[in-house]
Amino acid sequence: MAYIPPTTHVTLFALLRRDRFLPEPGEVLVREGQRVEATEVVARAAIATEHRLLDIAHDLGVPNDKADQFLVKDSGEVVKKGEPLAVRKLALGLYPKRVPSPVDGQLVVAGDGKVLLAVMPQAFELRAGFPGVVMRVVEGRGVSIEAPGALLEGVWSNHPPALRFPREDFAVMRVVGSAANEALDPEQVDVSLRGTILAVGVLDSDSVLKKLAEVHARGLILGSLTADLIPAMQKLGLPVVVTDGFGKQGFSPAAYALLVSNSGREAWISAAARDRFAGRRPEVIIPLPSPGQSPPGLVAGEALNVNKRVRIVRGPDAERAGRVASLSERTTVLPSGVRMRVATVEFDQVQEPAVQVPFANLEIIE
């Protein structure tokens, strides 16, 4: 039986389509068939930045099942800061007990002595991200945009879990350094890189972060990143995409060739969190002019075969790339005692010995 591993794309030219959906229902501003630019707003919505849960039963001094009768606002109603949500009148002329709203917001739901408030929603504008043609409109949610271009998918991004929409940007991309495994030196970051997306083989020191802020860098494409810098990257206010893994190995030859051949072009960088089930990955898209005929679509879902280019995703050789030299016909007993079918992988460095890797520890690079 053929084994179909995940696929990572390092594609020089293909027809790319991406869904651009709002995190909450809203309004779509473009039509099907319309050409859009990268910065064009395609949809917008009012999105609450946070929620507050209030215990009105406690504040009123009544049991939970008695509190709802004192509400003076209904679900869905907008309230101002300081405006009462619930009022309990007291006997003997005493001042009534009030529960004021701590913020400007909207009452989402109330019940069992509790009130959930959405802090006043902020306007959210969803931009196209990259230039292309609107191929599909989903009313109230967003659009699908199609464009020819190069695609480089990553293995990690600095998307923090608390952020609902990924960091992304569109700007000129420039390769820094002269080798695929060259580390970024602060002296290389100068005014010529102002407002650009930087592509560099290795980042192994946080000494360069101040210089990135000074030149207002718009994004960072890394071949590899040392693991100790992960917390600093997650706090960085610009999108970061790592294409090949952690350590100091830098870009794979295919990724480096793609970036060098397109240095100086505009690129879209999306630091989306990797989600295998949603088919979402951090990525870089470089829009390219069409030669007149429709370019091919992306290849995915192919079986593991001899000569396929692969990356090892787990085990002692994780993050290394090479080509499949052979596939075992029968299962092999691994040092762990597990019996599995394995592939013999030859690395890009010819002097490195080939290794046997379980099928499940491989992904195809297309």
N, C-alpha and C positions, 0 to 999 in steps of 0.2 A: 504494500500500500504506500502511495506517495505521501510524503510529509510536507505540509504547507506552513512554513514559518511566517512570522510578521515580516513586513517589508519597510525598509527605510529608503526614501527617495533622495538621490543626488542626481537630478535630472537636468540636462543642459537645455532642453526645449520640449515643452509639452503644452497641451491645452489644459489650463487649470481652472477649476471652479470652486468657489468658497462661499459658504453661507455666512451672511452678516446679519445676525439676529439680535434683537434687544433682550436684555436680561429680564425685562418686564413688558407686558403688553403696552403698546403705544400707537404711534401713527407713522405709516410709511409715506415718504415724500417723493418717491420716484416711480416711474412706470416701467413695465416690461419692454425690453428692446432699447431702452435709453442708455446712452454712453455716459459714464460718470468718471470724474477725476478722483484722485486719491483723497483729497481733502473735502470732497462734497458730502454734505449731510444727507444720508439716505433714509434715516428714520429717527424719531425722537420719542421720548417718554418722560413722565415724571416719576422719579424713583426715590423712595424713602431711604435716607442715609442710615437710619437706625430705628430701633423700636424700644419703647419703655413699657414695662409691666408694673402696674400700680395695684397695691393691695388696699382697695377702698373700704373693705369691711373692717380692717384693722384701724384705718384712719377715722372711720365713723364710729367705731366702738360697738359694732353689731356683729352677729353671727354671719357667716358667709352666705347662707341661704336667705338672709333678710336684706342683704346690702343692695341688691339690684333695684328694689323699689324706690331707692333714693337717687337713682341716676337722673340727671337732667339733660343728658346728651344721648343721642342714638348712634348706633353703628354706622360708619360712613360719614358722620358729621365732622366738619372742620371746627377746631377749637383754637383759641388764642392762649398764649402763655398767661397764667393767672386766672383764666376763666374757669368757673366751677364745673366739675364733671358730675359731682354728686353733692346733695345738700340734705342734711338731717336737721329738722326743726326740733328744738328742745322746749320743754315746758317751763313755766314760771318766768317767762320773759328772758330766758338766757339766750345768749348769742348762738345761732345755729352752727353746727359743725359743717365745714365745707372741705371738699377735696379739690384743690385747684390743679389745673393742668400745668406741669412743670415746663412745657415747651409749646411752641406753635406746632400744631400737627393735626392728625386725623384719627378719630376713634375707630379702630379696626374691629374690635370685638369686645364684648363684656359678658360676664357671667361668673357665678360662683364666687362673688366677692372680689373679682379681679377685673381690671381694665387694661387692654393692650392698646397703646398709642403708637402710631407711626409718626416719627418726627417729620415736619413739613417737607414733602418731597422736593427734590432738586431737579432742574431740567437736565436731562441726559441726551446728548446728541451723538448718534452713531454715524461715523463717517465711512465712506466706501473702503478706505484702507489702501487700495491700489487701483489704478485706472483699469477700466474694463467695461463690459456690457452687462446690463441687468437681464438675466435669463429667466428669473422667476421672482414673483412677488407673493409673499405670504402676508395677507392683510393683518395689520396690528402687530406683526412680529419682526419682519425684515425682508431681506432679499438674498438671492444667489447671484454672484457676480462672476463672469467668465472672462479670461484673458490668456493670451499666449505668454509663456515666460519660462524662466529657469526656476527650479525648486530645490531647496536644500532643507531637509528636515533635521531637527535636533533631537538629542537624547535627554536634555535637561533645560529648564528655564528658571528664571528668578520670580516666577509667579507666586506671590504669597497667598496662603489659603483664605485669608480674610478679604481679599480683593475679588469682587464679583466679576469684573471684566478685565481681561489680560492687558498688561502693558504692551503697547505696540506703537509703531511710528513709521513714517515714510520719508526717506531722505536719500541723499547721495551716499553710496557705500564705497569705502576706500580700504584696500588691503594695506596693512602696516607691517613693515619688515620684509625680509627677502627670503624667508624660508618657512616651510609649513610648521616647523616646531620651534620657531623663534619666540621667546618671551617678550612681552610688551615692556619697554623701558620708558620711564616718565619723560626722558629727553625726546622720545619720538612723538610725543603728543604736543603739537604746537598749533599756532593760529591757522595754519593751512587746513587743519582738520575741524575747524569750527562748524558746528551744526551738521556733522556727518555721522553715519553709522560706521564704526570701526570694525574691521575684521582682522583678527590677530591669532596666531597659532596657540600661544600659551599665556595665561595670566597666573602668576605665582606669587604676587606681592600686592598688598593694598596701597603701596606708596603711590600708585598711579591714579587712584580714585579722585584725588583733589584736582589733578590736571584735567581729568575727564569733565569735571564740573566746570572748570575755568573755561574750557573751549565749548561748553554746552553741547557735548556729544549727545546724539539722538538715539544711539543704540550700540550694542556690543555683540559681535559674533565671535565666539571663541572655539578653537579646535578642542582645547581641553582646559580644565580649571583645577587647581589644587583644592582638595576638599576643605582645607581650613578657611577658605575664602567664601564658602557657601553663605554663612550668616551675613557677611558684608554685602554680597551680591543681592540677597533678598531685601536688604534695606535700600539698595540703590534705586533711585527714582527713574531709571531708564530701562528699557527692555534688554535682557541678556539671554542669548541662546547659545548653548554649548552643543556642538555638532558631533563630537566623537567620544566624549567621556571625561573622566577625572584622572589627573596626573599631569605629566609633562610631555606626552607623545605628540600633541598638536593635531593639525588637520590630517585626515587621510588624503592620499594623493588625489582622489577624485574630487573631494570637497575643495581642496586647495586650488585645483585646476579650474573649477567652476567659478570660484570667487575671483581669482586673478584675471580670468578672461572677461569678467564683468566689472572689474574695479573702475569706478568713475560713473557707473550707471546708478539710477535711482532704484531703491529696493524697499520692500515692505518687510519689517521684522515684527513677528508676533511671538511674545513670550507666554503663549498659552500653556497651561499645565498639561502634561501628557496624560491622555485618557484613552486606554486601549479599547474600551467598550464603545465610546462615542466616536472613535476614529480621529481623535484630535491630538495634534502634536505641536510643540514649538517649531517654528519654521521661518524661512526667509524666502520670499518670492521676488524675483527680478523680472519685471515686465519687459517683454521684448517685442519688436515689430514682427508682424507675420509676413512670411515670404510670398504670400498670395494664396497659398493653399492651406487648408486647415491642418494644424500640427496634430500629431498623435496624442491620445489621452494617456493618462498614467497607467503604468503596468503594476498590478498588485495581485496577490493571491496565487503566485506561481509556486510550483513544487520545487523542493530542494533537489538540485542536480549537480553533477560534476561540472566544474568550471564556473559555477555561480560565485559571484563575489558576496562575501558574508562578513558579518561582525559577530564576535563572541560577546554575549550579553551577561553571562554569569560564569563563575568559576575562577581559577587562578589566572587565566588569560583574558579576563573580561576587558572589553574596550578595544581589543586588538582586531585588526581586519586582515583578510586574505582571501584566497580562493579555495574552493572545494576540490581536492585532488582525487578523492574516492569516497564512496559510501559503502558502509558495511551491509552485506546481504543478510547477515544474522546478528542477533543481539550479542553484545560484548559485556563481560562482567567488569565494572569499573572498580577503582580502589575503594569506593564507599560500600561495595557489595551489591549495588544496584545493577540490574541487567538491562541494557538499553542498546539501541542501534546508534552508531556513532559515525561522524564524518571526519575524514582526515583533512585538516586545513593547513595549507601552506601560506606563510606570511609574506608580506610585501618585501621584507628584508630577506633576501635569498639565503643569507648565511644563518638565519634562524631555523632551528629544526621544526618540522611539521608536528602538529599535535592532533590527538583524537578528541573530539568534542561531541557530547550528546546532541542529538538533533534539537532537543528542547532548549538548548543554550545558544542557538544561532538565530540570526535574522538576516534576511537577504538585503543587499544594498543594490538598488536599481538606479 
